[in-house]
Amino acid sequence: QVQLVESGGGLVQPGGSLRLSCVASGSIYSINAMGWYRQAPGKEREFIAAITSSGLTNYADSVKGRFTISRDNAKNTAYLQMNSLKPEDTAVYYCNAHVTTGWGSYDYWGQGTQVTVSS
């Protein structure tokens, strides 16, 4: 089994910053891409950012220039640095990882962490 655990969410004022972390653990041979998604109330889950094992990144237009994804392969951890936060960034943020295990390669999801941007 593989588990992803997010942390770092909370309440922040507009213009503020937060750093999310996602730690993967379990029967992991390797982790390919890791990414972040978010889901606001009444909306579908949307892609935010992704990073490959070699460090290539991709971002949604809505967060380009404000959010930065990074990862520490030795720690099986991905990060999402979020700056200049806006009220519309309020959502539950989910970590995703494409993991190769002893029985194949699968996508795994964390349980989510709430980010609320409000004054």
Secondary structure, 3 states (H helix, E strand, C coil): CEEEEEECCEEECCCCCEEEEEEEEECCCEEEEEEEEEECCCCCCEEEEEECCCCCEEECCCCCCCEEEEEEHHHCEEEEEECCCCHHHCEEEEEEEEEEECCEEEEEECCCEEEEECC
